[in-house]
C-alpha cells in the first residue's frame, strides 16, 4: 500500500485525491473492472503536461478534453525551468 499512498515531495502542490477500493466478498466486477459513478469535472481542476513532452502532445490533450466536454485546464509543467534565484 505504501506505493499507492506516498509520492515525491516535488509533486506535493498537486493536492491530489487517491481513492482505494477494497475488494470484499460479494463485490461484483464485470470484465472492465468495477464501475463507479463519479463527476470527473468535480475531481480534476488541472492537467499538468510533462516539461519534456512535445508541443503536439499538449495540443492533443487539449483537443481530447474539449471533445469530451471536460472543464479542466491543461498546463505545461515548469518543473524543469531554472529556479528564480
PDB file of N, CA, C and O in Angstrom:
ATOM      1  N   UNK A   1       0.812  -1.195   0.000  1.00  0.00           N
ATOM      2  CA  UNK A   1       0.000   0.000   0.000  1.00  0.00           C
ATOM      3  C   UNK A   1       0.859   1.265   0.000  1.00  0.00           C
ATOM      4  O   UNK A   1       0.402   2.317  -0.447  1.00  0.00           O
ATOM      5  N   UNK A   2       2.092   1.178   0.493  1.00  0.00           N
ATOM      6  CA  UNK A   2       2.964   2.347   0.551  1.00  0.00           C
ATOM      7  C   UNK A   2       3.087   3.045  -0.793  1.00  0.00           C
ATOM      8  O   UNK A   2       3.026   4.273  -0.860  1.00  0.00           O
ATOM      9  N   UNK A   3       3.258   2.278  -1.864  1.00  0.00           N
ATOM     10  CA  UNK A   3       3.426   2.858  -3.195  1.00  0.00           C
ATOM     11  C   UNK A   3       2.185   3.617  -3.639  1.00  0.00           C
ATOM     12  O   UNK A   3       2.287   4.557  -4.427  1.00  0.00           O
ATOM     13  N   UNK A   4       1.039   3.231  -3.157  1.00  0.00           N
ATOM     14  CA  UNK A   4      -0.199   3.902  -3.547  1.00  0.00           C
ATOM     15  C   UNK A   4      -0.454   5.179  -2.753  1.00  0.00           C
ATOM     16  O   UNK A   4      -1.130   6.089  -3.231  1.00  0.00           O
ATOM     17  N   UNK A   5       0.078   5.241  -1.562  1.00  0.00           N
ATOM     18  CA  UNK A   5      -0.263   6.345  -0.666  1.00  0.00           C
ATOM     19  C   UNK A   5       0.792   7.440  -0.562  1.00  0.00           C
ATOM     20  O   UNK A   5       0.503   8.513  -0.033  1.00  0.00           O
ATOM     21  N   UNK A   6       1.998   7.201  -1.047  1.00  0.00           N
ATOM     22  CA  UNK A   6       3.070   8.190  -0.933  1.00  0.00           C
ATOM     23  C   UNK A   6       3.519   8.654  -2.309  1.00  0.00           C
ATOM     24  O   UNK A   6       3.422   7.919  -3.291  1.00  0.00           O
ATOM     25  N   UNK A   7       4.011   9.882  -2.363  1.00  0.00           N
ATOM     26  CA  UNK A   7       4.502  10.421  -3.623  1.00  0.00           C
ATOM     27  C   UNK A   7       5.700  11.313  -3.362  1.00  0.00           C
ATOM     28  O   UNK A   7       5.982  11.663  -2.216  1.00  0.00           O
ATOM     29  N   UNK A   8       6.400  11.679  -4.412  1.00  0.00           N
ATOM     30  CA  UNK A   8       7.574  12.539  -4.287  1.00  0.00           C
ATOM     31  C   UNK A   8       7.178  13.930  -3.804  1.00  0.00           C
ATOM     32  O   UNK A   8       6.105  14.433  -4.137  1.00  0.00           O
ATOM     33  N   UNK A   9       8.055  14.542  -3.020  1.00  0.00           N
ATOM     34  CA  UNK A   9       7.805  15.894  -2.496  1.00  0.00           C
ATOM     35  C   UNK A   9       7.638  16.915  -3.619  1.00  0.00           C
ATOM     36  O   UNK A   9       6.919  17.900  -3.456  1.00  0.00           O
ATOM     37  N   UNK A  10       8.302  16.684  -4.765  1.00  0.00           N
ATOM     38  CA  UNK A  10       8.197  17.613  -5.900  1.00  0.00           C
ATOM     39  C   UNK A  10       6.748  17.816  -6.332  1.00  0.00           C
ATOM     40  O   UNK A  10       6.405  18.851  -6.903  1.00  0.00           O
ATOM     41  N   UNK A  11       5.909  16.837  -6.063  1.00  0.00           N
ATOM     42  CA  UNK A  11       4.529  16.898  -6.531  1.00  0.00           C
ATOM     43  C   UNK A  11       3.537  17.192  -5.403  1.00  0.00           C
ATOM     44  O   UNK A  11       2.334  16.989  -5.572  1.00  0.00           O
ATOM     45  N   UNK A  12       4.022  17.660  -4.271  1.00  0.00           N
ATOM     46  CA  UNK A  12       3.136  17.912  -3.131  1.00  0.00           C
ATOM     47  C   UNK A  12       2.108  19.007  -3.417  1.00  0.00           C
ATOM     48  O   UNK A  12       1.034  19.014  -2.815  1.00  0.00           O
ATOM     49  N   UNK A  13       2.423  19.925  -4.323  1.00  0.00           N
ATOM     50  CA  UNK A  13       1.488  21.012  -4.663  1.00  0.00           C
ATOM     51  C   UNK A  13       0.217  20.497  -5.329  1.00  0.00           C
ATOM     52  O   UNK A  13      -0.785  21.210  -5.374  1.00  0.00           O
ATOM     53  N   UNK A  14       0.242  19.282  -5.841  1.00  0.00           N
ATOM     54  CA  UNK A  14      -0.909  18.759  -6.582  1.00  0.00           C
ATOM     55  C   UNK A  14      -2.138  18.572  -5.708  1.00  0.00           C
ATOM     56  O   UNK A  14      -3.263  18.652  -6.202  1.00  0.00           O
ATOM     57  N   UNK A  15      -1.944  18.325  -4.431  1.00  0.00           N
ATOM     58  CA  UNK A  15      -3.059  18.113  -3.513  1.00  0.00           C
ATOM     59  C   UNK A  15      -4.065  17.130  -4.085  1.00  0.00           C
ATOM     60  O   UNK A  15      -5.272  17.372  -4.068  1.00  0.00           O
ATOM     61  N   UNK A  16      -3.554  16.028  -4.589  1.00  0.00           N
ATOM     62  CA  UNK A  16      -4.423  15.056  -5.246  1.00  0.00           C
ATOM     63  C   UNK A  16      -5.209  14.223  -4.255  1.00  0.00           C
ATOM     64  O   UNK A  16      -4.880  14.134  -3.072  1.00  0.00           O
ATOM     65  N   UNK A  17      -6.236  13.631  -4.768  1.00  0.00           N
ATOM     66  CA  UNK A  17      -7.061  12.703  -4.014  1.00  0.00           C
ATOM     67  C   UNK A  17      -6.840  11.328  -4.617  1.00  0.00           C
ATOM     68  O   UNK A  17      -6.972  11.148  -5.827  1.00  0.00           O
ATOM     69  N   UNK A  18      -6.509  10.370  -3.788  1.00  0.00           N
ATOM     70  CA  UNK A  18      -6.342   8.998  -4.260  1.00  0.00           C
ATOM     71  C   UNK A  18      -7.413   8.140  -3.608  1.00  0.00           C
ATOM     72  O   UNK A  18      -7.599   8.172  -2.391  1.00  0.00           O
ATOM     73  N   UNK A  19      -8.102   7.385  -4.420  1.00  0.00           N
ATOM     74  CA  UNK A  19      -9.152   6.506  -3.916  1.00  0.00           C
ATOM     75  C   UNK A  19      -8.691   5.063  -4.023  1.00  0.00           C
ATOM     76  O   UNK A  19      -8.177   4.633  -5.055  1.00  0.00           O
ATOM     77  N   UNK A  20      -8.881   4.341  -2.965  1.00  0.00           N
ATOM     78  CA  UNK A  20      -8.539   2.920  -2.953  1.00  0.00           C
ATOM     79  C   UNK A  20      -9.809   2.165  -2.609  1.00  0.00           C
ATOM     80  O   UNK A  20     -10.451   2.444  -1.597  1.00  0.00           O
ATOM     81  N   UNK A  21     -10.163   1.225  -3.440  1.00  0.00           N
ATOM     82  CA  UNK A  21     -11.370   0.432  -3.214  1.00  0.00           C
ATOM     83  C   UNK A  21     -10.949  -0.955  -2.758  1.00  0.00           C
ATOM     84  O   UNK A  21     -10.239  -1.667  -3.469  1.00  0.00           O
ATOM     85  N   UNK A  22     -11.381  -1.321  -1.601  1.00  0.00           N
ATOM     86  CA  UNK A  22     -11.059  -2.639  -1.058  1.00  0.00           C
ATOM     87  C   UNK A  22     -12.042  -3.650  -1.613  1.00  0.00           C
ATOM     88  O   UNK A  22     -13.255  -3.455  -1.540  1.00  0.00           O
ATOM     89  N   UNK A  23     -11.520  -4.717  -2.161  1.00  0.00           N
ATOM     90  CA  UNK A  23     -12.370  -5.766  -2.723  1.00  0.00           C
ATOM     91  C   UNK A  23     -12.798  -6.697  -1.590  1.00  0.00           C
ATOM     92  O   UNK A  23     -11.970  -7.339  -0.945  1.00  0.00           O
ATOM     93  N   UNK A  24     -14.071  -6.753  -1.374  1.00  0.00           N
ATOM     94  CA  UNK A  24     -14.615  -7.613  -0.322  1.00  0.00           C
ATOM     95  C   UNK A  24     -15.483  -8.680  -0.954  1.00  0.00           C
ATOM     96  O   UNK A  24     -15.871  -8.562  -2.117  1.00  0.00           O
ATOM     97  N   UNK A  25     -15.786  -9.705  -0.209  1.00  0.00           N
ATOM     98  CA  UNK A  25     -16.669 -10.755  -0.707  1.00  0.00           C
ATOM     99  C   UNK A  25     -17.989 -10.149  -1.157  1.00  0.00           C
ATOM    100  O   UNK A  25     -18.566  -9.306  -0.470  1.00  0.00           O
ATOM    101  N   UNK A  26     -18.453 -10.580  -2.301  1.00  0.00           N
ATOM    102  CA  UNK A  26     -19.718 -10.097  -2.809  1.00  0.00           C
ATOM    103  C   UNK A  26     -19.621  -8.853  -3.670  1.00  0.00           C
ATOM    104  O   UNK A  26     -20.635  -8.416  -4.216  1.00  0.00           O
ATOM    105  N   UNK A  27     -18.427  -8.260  -3.816  1.00  0.00           N
ATOM    106  CA  UNK A  27     -18.254  -7.103  -4.686  1.00  0.00           C
ATOM    107  C   UNK A  27     -18.107  -7.616  -6.098  1.00  0.00           C
ATOM    108  O   UNK A  27     -17.139  -8.315  -6.398  1.00  0.00           O
ATOM    109  N   UNK A  28     -19.030  -7.295  -6.962  1.00  0.00           N
ATOM    110  CA  UNK A  28     -19.042  -7.849  -8.314  1.00  0.00           C
ATOM    111  C   UNK A  28     -18.263  -6.987  -9.293  1.00  0.00           C
ATOM    112  O   UNK A  28     -18.422  -5.767  -9.337  1.00  0.00           O
ATOM    113  N   UNK A  29     -17.428  -7.637 -10.068  1.00  0.00           N
ATOM    114  CA  UNK A  29     -16.679  -6.982 -11.132  1.00  0.00           C
ATOM    115  C   UNK A  29     -17.182  -7.537 -12.458  1.00  0.00           C
ATOM    116  O   UNK A  29     -17.451  -8.733 -12.572  1.00  0.00           O
ATOM    117  N   UNK A  30     -17.311  -6.675 -13.456  1.00  0.00           N
ATOM    118  CA  UNK A  30     -17.555  -7.184 -14.793  1.00  0.00           C
ATOM    119  C   UNK A  30     -16.200  -7.269 -15.488  1.00  0.00           C
ATOM    120  O   UNK A  30     -15.170  -7.101 -14.836  1.00  0.00           O
ATOM    121  N   UNK A  31     -16.175  -7.524 -16.783  1.00  0.00           N
ATOM    122  CA  UNK A  31     -14.906  -7.684 -17.488  1.00  0.00           C
ATOM    123  C   UNK A  31     -14.071  -6.410 -17.513  1.00  0.00           C
ATOM    124  O   UNK A  31     -12.851  -6.483 -17.665  1.00  0.00           O
ATOM    125  N   UNK A  32     -14.694  -5.250 -17.368  1.00  0.00           N
ATOM    126  CA  UNK A  32     -13.968  -3.990 -17.405  1.00  0.00           C
ATOM    127  C   UNK A  32     -13.565  -3.478 -16.040  1.00  0.00           C
ATOM    128  O   UNK A  32     -13.018  -2.379 -15.940  1.00  0.00           O
ATOM    129  N   UNK A  33     -13.815  -4.229 -14.992  1.00  0.00           N
ATOM    130  CA  UNK A  33     -13.480  -3.786 -13.642  1.00  0.00           C
ATOM    131  C   UNK A  33     -14.710  -3.269 -12.925  1.00  0.00           C
ATOM    132  O   UNK A  33     -15.832  -3.441 -13.399  1.00  0.00           O
ATOM    133  N   UNK A  34     -14.502  -2.645 -11.796  1.00  0.00           N
ATOM    134  CA  UNK A  34     -15.608  -2.097 -11.018  1.00  0.00           C
ATOM    135  C   UNK A  34     -16.076  -0.804 -11.662  1.00  0.00           C
ATOM    136  O   UNK A  34     -15.260  -0.028 -12.159  1.00  0.00           O
ATOM    137  N   UNK A  35     -17.366  -0.566 -11.660  1.00  0.00           N
ATOM    138  CA  UNK A  35     -17.908   0.664 -12.230  1.00  0.00           C
ATOM    139  C   UNK A  35     -18.416   1.549 -11.102  1.00  0.00           C
ATOM    140  O   UNK A  35     -19.241   1.143 -10.283  1.00  0.00           O
ATOM    141  N   UNK A  36     -17.894   2.774 -11.086  1.00  0.00           N
ATOM    142  CA  UNK A  36     -18.287   3.754 -10.083  1.00  0.00           C
ATOM    143  C   UNK A  36     -18.807   4.992 -10.791  1.00  0.00           C
ATOM    144  O   UNK A  36     -18.258   5.393 -11.817  1.00  0.00           O
ATOM    145  N   UNK A  37     -19.846   5.599 -10.263  1.00  0.00           N
ATOM    146  CA  UNK A  37     -20.359   6.840 -10.827  1.00  0.00           C
ATOM    147  C   UNK A  37     -19.668   8.003 -10.142  1.00  0.00           C
ATOM    148  O   UNK A  37     -19.761   8.164  -8.925  1.00  0.00           O
ATOM    149  N   UNK A  38     -18.973   8.816 -10.933  1.00  0.00           N
ATOM    150  CA  UNK A  38     -18.301   9.999 -10.401  1.00  0.00           C
ATOM    151  C   UNK A  38     -18.482  11.156 -11.377  1.00  0.00           C
ATOM    152  O   UNK A  38     -18.715  10.948 -12.568  1.00  0.00           O
ATOM    153  N   UNK A  39     -18.374  12.352 -10.870  1.00  0.00           N
ATOM    154  CA  UNK A  39     -18.370  13.546 -11.705  1.00  0.00           C
ATOM    155  C   UNK A  39     -16.911  13.967 -11.848  1.00  0.00           C
ATOM    156  O   UNK A  39     -16.365  14.618 -10.957  1.00  0.00           O
ATOM    157  N   UNK A  40     -16.286  13.606 -12.943  1.00  0.00           N
ATOM    158  CA  UNK A  40     -14.849  13.841 -13.113  1.00  0.00           C
ATOM    159  C   UNK A  40     -14.512  15.330 -13.121  1.00  0.00           C
ATOM    160  O   UNK A  40     -13.418  15.712 -12.704  1.00  0.00           O
ATOM    161  N   UNK A  41     -15.430  16.177 -13.586  1.00  0.00           N
ATOM    162  CA  UNK A  41     -15.178  17.623 -13.570  1.00  0.00           C
ATOM    163  C   UNK A  41     -15.061  18.170 -12.145  1.00  0.00           C
ATOM    164  O   UNK A  41     -14.401  19.185 -11.923  1.00  0.00           O
ATOM    165  N   UNK A  42     -15.690  17.511 -11.195  1.00  0.00           N
ATOM    166  CA  UNK A  42     -15.578  17.974  -9.809  1.00  0.00           C
ATOM    167  C   UNK A  42     -14.306  17.448  -9.141  1.00  0.00           C
ATOM    168  O   UNK A  42     -13.927  17.935  -8.076  1.00  0.00           O
ATOM    169  N   UNK A  43     -13.650  16.472  -9.743  1.00  0.00           N
ATOM    170  CA  UNK A  43     -12.438  15.897  -9.165  1.00  0.00           C
ATOM    171  C   UNK A  43     -11.151  16.486  -9.733  1.00  0.00           C
ATOM    172  O   UNK A  43     -10.129  16.505  -9.047  1.00  0.00           O
ATOM    173  N   UNK A  44     -11.186  16.965 -10.975  1.00  0.00           N
ATOM    174  CA  UNK A  44      -9.963  17.420 -11.642  1.00  0.00           C
ATOM    175  C   UNK A  44     -10.087  18.898 -11.981  1.00  0.00           C
ATOM    176  O   UNK A  44     -11.050  19.315 -12.625  1.00  0.00           O
ATOM    177  N   UNK A  45      -9.107  19.689 -11.545  1.00  0.00           N
ATOM    178  CA  UNK A  45      -9.059  21.107 -11.905  1.00  0.00           C
ATOM    179  C   UNK A  45      -8.078  21.336 -13.046  1.00  0.00           C
ATOM    180  O   UNK A  45      -8.376  22.062 -13.995  1.00  0.00           O
ATOM    181  N   UNK A  46      -6.907  20.715 -12.950  1.00  0.00           N
ATOM    182  CA  UNK A  46      -5.842  20.936 -13.917  1.00  0.00           C
ATOM    183  C   UNK A  46      -5.180  19.622 -14.314  1.00  0.00           C
ATOM    184  O   UNK A  46      -5.116  18.671 -13.535  1.00  0.00           O
ATOM    185  N   UNK A  47      -4.697  19.602 -15.539  1.00  0.00           N
ATOM    186  CA  UNK A  47      -3.843  18.512 -16.007  1.00  0.00           C
ATOM    187  C   UNK A  47      -2.509  19.136 -16.358  1.00  0.00           C
ATOM    188  O   UNK A  47      -2.435  20.042 -17.188  1.00  0.00           O
ATOM    189  N   UNK A  48      -1.453  18.649 -15.722  1.00  0.00           N
ATOM    190  CA  UNK A  48      -0.112  19.164 -15.961  1.00  0.00           C
ATOM    191  C   UNK A  48       0.607  18.246 -16.940  1.00  0.00           C
ATOM    192  O   UNK A  48       0.669  17.032 -16.745  1.00  0.00           O
ATOM    193  N   UNK A  49       1.145  18.843 -17.993  1.00  0.00           N
ATOM    194  CA  UNK A  49       1.873  18.112 -19.015  1.00  0.00           C
ATOM    195  C   UNK A  49       3.360  18.148 -18.682  1.00  0.00           C
ATOM    196  O   UNK A  49       3.897  19.187 -18.299  1.00  0.00           O
ATOM    197  N   UNK A  50       4.007  17.019 -18.830  1.00  0.00           N
ATOM    198  CA  UNK A  50       5.435  16.923 -18.556  1.00  0.00           C
ATOM    199  C   UNK A  50       6.218  17.956 -19.349  1.00  0.00           C
ATOM    200  O   UNK A  50       5.919  18.190 -20.520  1.00  0.00           O
ATOM    201  N   UNK A  51       7.219  18.578 -18.729  1.00  0.00           N
ATOM    202  CA  UNK A  51       8.011  19.575 -19.452  1.00  0.00           C
ATOM    203  C   UNK A  51       8.805  18.985 -20.617  1.00  0.00           C
ATOM    204  O   UNK A  51       9.237  19.716 -21.508  1.00  0.00           O
ATOM    205  N   UNK A  52       8.993  17.687 -20.612  1.00  0.00           N
ATOM    206  CA  UNK A  52       9.737  17.053 -21.717  1.00  0.00           C
ATOM    207  C   UNK A  52       8.819  16.583 -22.847  1.00  0.00           C
ATOM    208  O   UNK A  52       9.297  16.043 -23.845  1.00  0.00           O
ATOM    209  N   UNK A  53       7.514  16.781 -22.701  1.00  0.00           N
ATOM    210  CA  UNK A  53       6.578  16.369 -23.752  1.00  0.00           C
ATOM    211  C   UNK A  53       6.637  17.319 -24.933  1.00  0.00           C
ATOM    212  O   UNK A  53       6.821  18.522 -24.754  1.00  0.00           O
ATOM    213  N   UNK A  54       6.481  16.787 -26.146  1.00  0.00           N
ATOM    214  CA  UNK A  54       6.450  17.673 -27.313  1.00  0.00           C
ATOM    215  C   UNK A  54       5.164  18.498 -27.342  1.00  0.00           C
ATOM    216  O   UNK A  54       4.161  18.128 -26.731  1.00  0.00           O
ATOM    217  N   UNK A  55       5.209  19.616 -28.056  1.00  0.00           N
ATOM    218  CA  UNK A  55       4.070  20.535 -28.128  1.00  0.00           C
ATOM    219  C   UNK A  55       2.811  19.840 -28.657  1.00  0.00           C
ATOM    220  O   UNK A  55       1.705  20.127 -28.198  1.00  0.00           O
ATOM    221  N   UNK A  56       2.975  18.926 -29.621  1.00  0.00           N
ATOM    222  CA  UNK A  56       1.806  18.245 -30.193  1.00  0.00           C
ATOM    223  C   UNK A  56       1.044  17.465 -29.128  1.00  0.00           C
ATOM    224  O   UNK A  56      -0.177  17.332 -29.210  1.00  0.00           O
ATOM    225  N   UNK A  57       1.760  16.949 -28.130  1.00  0.00           N
ATOM    226  CA  UNK A  57       1.097  16.165 -27.090  1.00  0.00           C
ATOM    227  C   UNK A  57       0.157  17.041 -26.268  1.00  0.00           C
ATOM    228  O   UNK A  57      -0.972  16.648 -25.975  1.00  0.00           O
ATOM    229  N   UNK A  58       0.629  18.225 -25.899  1.00  0.00           N
ATOM    230  CA  UNK A  58      -0.194  19.165 -25.158  1.00  0.00           C
ATOM    231  C   UNK A  58      -1.435  19.549 -25.960  1.00  0.00           C
ATOM    232  O   UNK A  58      -2.538  19.610 -25.417  1.00  0.00           O
ATOM    233  N   UNK A  59      -1.250  19.805 -27.245  1.00  0.00           N
ATOM    234  CA  UNK A  59      -2.387  20.154 -28.113  1.00  0.00           C
ATOM    235  C   UNK A  59      -3.377  18.999 -28.226  1.00  0.00           C
ATOM    236  O   UNK A  59      -4.588  19.219 -28.269  1.00  0.00           O
ATOM    237  N   UNK A  60      -2.868  17.775 -28.275  1.00  0.00           N
ATOM    238  CA  UNK A  60      -3.732  16.597 -28.345  1.00  0.00           C
ATOM    239  C   UNK A  60      -4.550  16.446 -27.065  1.00  0.00           C
ATOM    240  O   UNK A  60      -5.746  16.163 -27.125  1.00  0.00           O
ATOM    241  N   UNK A  61      -3.918  16.630 -25.921  1.00  0.00           N
ATOM    242  CA  UNK A  61      -4.629  16.543 -24.644  1.00  0.00           C
ATOM    243  C   UNK A  61      -5.734  17.595 -24.593  1.00  0.00           C
ATOM    244  O   UNK A  61      -6.851  17.295 -24.171  1.00  0.00           O
ATOM    245  N   UNK A  62      -5.439  18.820 -25.015  1.00  0.00           N
ATOM    246  CA  UNK A  62      -6.449  19.889 -25.039  1.00  0.00           C
ATOM    247  C   UNK A  62      -7.629  19.521 -25.937  1.00  0.00           C
ATOM    248  O   UNK A  62      -8.784  19.763 -25.589  1.00  0.00           O
ATOM    249  N   UNK A  63      -7.329  18.938 -27.087  1.00  0.00           N
ATOM    250  CA  UNK A  63      -8.379  18.540 -28.023  1.00  0.00           C
ATOM    251  C   UNK A  63      -9.268  17.447 -27.439  1.00  0.00           C
ATOM    252  O   UNK A  63     -10.491  17.508 -27.563  1.00  0.00           O
ATOM    253  N   UNK A  64      -8.665  16.462 -26.810  1.00  0.00           N
ATOM    254  CA  UNK A  64      -9.438  15.366 -26.198  1.00  0.00           C
ATOM    255  C   UNK A  64     -10.331  15.912 -25.087  1.00  0.00           C
ATOM    256  O   UNK A  64     -11.498  15.534 -24.988  1.00  0.00           O
ATOM    257  N   UNK A  65      -9.797  16.787 -24.261  1.00  0.00           N
ATOM    258  CA  UNK A  65     -10.579  17.382 -23.175  1.00  0.00           C
ATOM    259  C   UNK A  65     -11.761  18.172 -23.726  1.00  0.00           C
ATOM    260  O   UNK A  65     -12.874  18.088 -23.205  1.00  0.00           O
ATOM    261  N   UNK A  66     -11.512  18.933 -24.775  1.00  0.00           N
ATOM    262  CA  UNK A  66     -12.594  19.714 -25.396  1.00  0.00           C
ATOM    263  C   UNK A  66     -13.652  18.796 -25.992  1.00  0.00           C
ATOM    264  O   UNK A  66     -14.847  19.018 -25.795  1.00  0.00           O
ATOM    265  N   UNK A  67     -13.224  17.764 -26.721  1.00  0.00           N
ATOM    266  CA  UNK A  67     -14.168  16.841 -27.362  1.00  0.00           C
ATOM    267  C   UNK A  67     -14.991  16.053 -26.349  1.00  0.00           C
ATOM    268  O   UNK A  67     -16.135  15.689 -26.621  1.00  0.00           O
ATOM    269  N   UNK A  68     -14.411  15.791 -25.189  1.00  0.00           N
ATOM    270  CA  UNK A  68     -15.124  15.057 -24.130  1.00  0.00           C
ATOM    271  C   UNK A  68     -15.940  15.988 -23.236  1.00  0.00           C
ATOM    272  O   UNK A  68     -16.624  15.535 -22.318  1.00  0.00           O
ATOM    273  N   UNK A  69     -15.866  17.290 -23.510  1.00  0.00           N
ATOM    274  CA  UNK A  69     -16.614  18.308 -22.760  1.00  0.00           C
ATOM    275  C   UNK A  69     -16.244  18.337 -21.279  1.00  0.00           C
ATOM    276  O   UNK A  69     -17.099  18.529 -20.415  1.00  0.00           O
ATOM    277  N   UNK A  70     -14.946  18.143 -21.002  1.00  0.00           N
ATOM    278  CA  UNK A  70     -14.448  18.289 -19.645  1.00  0.00           C
ATOM    279  C   UNK A  70     -14.089  19.748 -19.420  1.00  0.00           C
ATOM    280  O   UNK A  70     -13.941  20.514 -20.372  1.00  0.00           O
ATOM    281  N   UNK A  71     -13.951  20.126 -18.161  1.00  0.00           N
ATOM    282  CA  UNK A  71     -13.692  21.524 -17.816  1.00  0.00           C
ATOM    283  C   UNK A  71     -12.318  21.774 -17.208  1.00  0.00           C
ATOM    284  O   UNK A  71     -12.118  22.812 -16.577  1.00  0.00           O
ATOM    285  N   UNK A  72     -11.371  20.866 -17.372  1.00  0.00           N
ATOM    286  CA  UNK A  72     -10.075  21.081 -16.729  1.00  0.00           C
ATOM    287  C   UNK A  72      -9.167  21.933 -17.594  1.00  0.00           C
ATOM    288  O   UNK A  72      -9.313  22.005 -18.814  1.00  0.00           O
ATOM    289  N   UNK A  73      -8.219  22.579 -16.916  1.00  0.00           N
ATOM    290  CA  UNK A  73      -7.182  23.349 -17.583  1.00  0.00           C
ATOM    291  C   UNK A  73      -6.021  22.427 -17.923  1.00  0.00           C
ATOM    292  O   UNK A  73      -5.730  21.487 -17.183  1.00  0.00           O
ATOM    293  N   UNK A  74      -5.362  22.695 -19.038  1.00  0.00           N
ATOM    294  CA  UNK A  74      -4.141  21.970 -19.408  1.00  0.00           C
ATOM    295  C   UNK A  74      -2.988  22.940 -19.230  1.00  0.00           C
ATOM    296  O   UNK A  74      -2.954  24.008 -19.840  1.00  0.00           O
ATOM    297  N   UNK A  75      -2.040  22.551 -18.379  1.00  0.00           N
ATOM    298  CA  UNK A  75      -0.924  23.428 -18.035  1.00  0.00           C
ATOM    299  C   UNK A  75       0.381  22.702 -18.326  1.00  0.00           C
ATOM    300  O   UNK A  75       0.576  21.559 -17.913  1.00  0.00           O
ATOM    301  N   UNK A  76       1.267  23.379 -19.041  1.00  0.00           N
ATOM    302  CA  UNK A  76       2.595  22.810 -19.279  1.00  0.00           C
ATOM    303  C   UNK A  76       3.428  23.014 -18.026  1.00  0.00           C
ATOM    304  O   UNK A  76       3.614  24.145 -17.576  1.00  0.00           O
ATOM    305  N   UNK A  77       3.925  21.933 -17.466  1.00  0.00           N
ATOM    306  CA  UNK A  77       4.702  21.993 -16.234  1.00  0.00           C
ATOM    307  C   UNK A  77       5.969  22.816 -16.419  1.00  0.00           C
ATOM    308  O   UNK A  77       6.617  22.772 -17.464  1.00  0.00           O
ATOM    309  N   UNK A  78       6.298  23.559 -15.385  1.00  0.00           N
ATOM    310  CA  UNK A  78       7.535  24.348 -15.382  1.00  0.00           C
ATOM    311  C   UNK A  78       8.571  23.733 -14.449  1.00  0.00           C
ATOM    312  O   UNK A  78       9.536  24.393 -14.065  1.00  0.00           O
ATOM    313  N   UNK A  79       8.371  22.483 -14.091  1.00  0.00           N
ATOM    314  CA  UNK A  79       9.251  21.815 -13.134  1.00  0.00           C
ATOM    315  C   UNK A  79      10.705  21.800 -13.577  1.00  0.00           C
ATOM    316  O   UNK A  79      11.603  21.819 -12.735  1.00  0.00           O
ATOM    317  N   UNK A  80      10.955  21.766 -14.870  1.00  0.00           N
ATOM    318  CA  UNK A  80      12.337  21.748 -15.382  1.00  0.00           C
ATOM    319  C   UNK A  80      12.932  23.136 -15.598  1.00  0.00           C
ATOM    320  O   UNK A  80      14.109  23.253 -15.939  1.00  0.00           O
ATOM    321  N   UNK A  81      12.131  24.199 -15.403  1.00  0.00           N
ATOM    322  CA  UNK A  81      12.643  25.554 -15.586  1.00  0.00           C
ATOM    323  C   UNK A  81      13.709  25.873 -14.532  1.00  0.00           C
ATOM    324  O   UNK A  81      13.747  25.272 -13.458  1.00  0.00           O
ATOM    325  N   UNK A  82      14.552  26.813 -14.863  1.00  0.00           N
ATOM    326  CA  UNK A  82      15.556  27.257 -13.891  1.00  0.00           C
ATOM    327  C   UNK A  82      14.834  27.901 -12.707  1.00  0.00           C
ATOM    328  O   UNK A  82      13.818  28.572 -12.888  1.00  0.00           O
ATOM    329  N   UNK A  83      15.357  27.698 -11.502  1.00  0.00           N
ATOM    330  CA  UNK A  83      14.730  28.344 -10.349  1.00  0.00           C
ATOM    331  C   UNK A  83      14.891  29.870 -10.427  1.00  0.00           C
ATOM    332  O   UNK A  83      15.823  30.362 -11.063  1.00  0.00           O
ATOM    333  N   UNK A  84      13.993  30.611  -9.787  1.00  0.00           N
ATOM    334  CA  UNK A  84      14.022  32.073  -9.893  1.00  0.00           C
ATOM    335  C   UNK A  84      15.100  32.749  -9.044  1.00  0.00           C
ATOM    336  O   UNK A  84      15.134  33.977  -8.966  1.00  0.00           O
ATOM    337  N   UNK A  85      15.966  31.986  -8.418  1.00  0.00           N
ATOM    338  CA  UNK A  85      17.032  32.596  -7.597  1.00  0.00           C
ATOM    339  C   UNK A  85      18.388  32.382  -8.203  1.00  0.00           C
ATOM    340  O   UNK A  85      19.391  32.827  -7.645  1.00  0.00           O
TER     341      UNK A  85
END
